[in-house]
């Protein structure tokens, strides 16, 4: 729509912390008011922006795209929500602490999750079972014990995964469970995604990192937030891609070219 709605098109909450709260992104302590997830669809900008658990457009084979979303829970569970019925259709348990992040696999009914316990877990959505466990902090090349073992950023493409947080941001081959590239970024990274032949990441510090898969840093682009928490790449138009960057700031930066910020949206 040319005139986007001024109120959320999706809003739900967890009354009296029934599920432990979907507060995994921020971690404890939990707020006095019930956790709430809201989303706005900005048709003009072509951006869907979510708070606390937005994955971007889901890509499962069943049901069709955009009809369900996976949520990282503060009680250590991953839940799958059917957007049409509003019902939770699956609850995946295995993490020993809160879950920070989830990522859907392309062309497969599988989801990855990363949490405070330092693990990345692969789940089969057909059976609701865990099929793979990776204890990232136990790999010497990734481990940074002075920063902790928590996993905050996680993305996947084909047979590859990138993850980081306390451990260094690292590219993994999933089938062989092998770390192949450790990216030379000292600060903890909070969000990462694959884009063409690169990994985009952000974390502590006002910069968007453009990383080549061999570990080279192609660029560092200045951004408004002093720390980045969320990157969202609009995937529907390859010719006119839009990247939004949010973090510890009332501003959301909008990129139409990865080399510079086009403009910022300010929320007060």
Secondary structure, DSSP 8 states (H G I E B T S, - for coil): --S--SS-SEEEE-GGGTTS-S-TTT-SS--SS--EEEEEEETTTTEEEESSS--SS---SSS-TTSEEEEE-TTSEEEEEETTT--EEEEEE--SS-EEEEEE-TTSSEEEEEETTSEEEEEETTTTEEEEEEEGGGSTTT--TTT-S-EEEEEEETTEEEEEESS--EEEETTTTEEEEE----S-EEEEEEETTEEEEEEBSSEEEEEETTS-EEEEEE-SSSBEEEEEEE-S-GGG-EEEEEESSSEEEEESBTTB--EEEE--
